[in-house]
């Protein structure tokens, strides 16, 4: 299943019928896990948004082993089914 849903070339072929390559941002999921700040900032820049996201918006959850979101009043991690170990592909 992991390989089947990761065959992005077939989706790109259709998307490129409607969008220029310069209109598509490919997000690096591994980098999003390791360094969410830089990857989200890259998305902000791609969309032409004013910079907003900084390191203050994330905290590392030692129990889950990845970064989660936070703001001045709350902290939020992905659901229990997320963040589990996946087989190496």
C-alpha positions in Angstrom: 0.0 0.0 0.0 2.8 2.5 0.9 4.3 2.1 -2.6 1.0 2.3 -4.4 0.0 5.6 -2.8 3.5 7.0 -3.4 3.4 6.8 -7.1 3.2 10.5 -7.6 4.2 10.5 -11.3 0.7 9.4 -12.3 -0.9 12.3 -10.4 1.7 14.8 -11.8 0.9 13.9 -15.3 -2.7 14.9 -14.8 -1.9 18.0 -12.7 0.5 19.3 -15.4 -2.4 19.4 -17.9 -3.9 22.2 -15.8 -1.0 23.8 -13.9 2.5 24.9 -14.7 5.3 23.2 -12.8 6.0 26.5 -11.2 2.5 26.4 -9.6 3.2 23.1 -7.8 5.1 22.8 -4.6 6.4 19.3 -3.6 6.7 19.1 0.1 9.4 16.8 1.5 7.5 14.7 4.1 10.7 13.5 5.7 12.0 17.0 6.1 8.6 18.0 7.4 9.0 15.5 10.2 12.7 16.3 11.0 12.5 20.1 10.5 8.9 21.3 10.2 9.8 25.0 10.5 11.9 25.2 7.4 9.5 23.1 5.3 6.4 25.2 6.4 8.4 28.4 5.8 9.2 27.2 2.3 5.4 26.6 1.7 4.7 30.1 3.0 7.2 31.6 0.6 5.9 29.5 -2.3 2.3 30.8 -1.6 3.5 34.4 -1.3 2.4 34.6 2.3 4.0 36.9 4.9 6.3 34.9 7.1 4.4 33.7 10.2 5.6 30.3 11.3 8.7 30.1 13.5 10.2 27.6 15.9 7.8 28.9 18.6 4.9 27.1 16.7 6.4 23.7 17.3 7.6 21.5 20.2 9.3 18.1 20.2 7.1 15.5 21.8 9.5 13.0 23.4 6.8 10.4 23.8 5.7 10.4 20.1 9.2 11.2 18.8 8.2 14.0 16.5 7.3 17.7 16.4 3.8 18.9 17.3 2.1 22.2 17.1 1.7 24.8 19.8 0.5 28.3 20.3 0.2 30.6 23.3 -2.6 28.7 24.8 -2.4 25.1 23.7 -0.4 22.2 22.3 -1.6 19.7 19.7 -0.2 16.5 18.4 -1.5 14.3 15.7 -3.9 11.5 16.5 -2.7 8.3 18.2 -2.6 6.5 14.8 -0.1 9.0 13.4 3.6 9.0 14.1 3.9 5.2 14.3 6.9 3.4 12.7 6.5 2.6 9.0 8.3 -0.1 7.1 11.4 1.0 5.1 10.4 1.2 1.4 
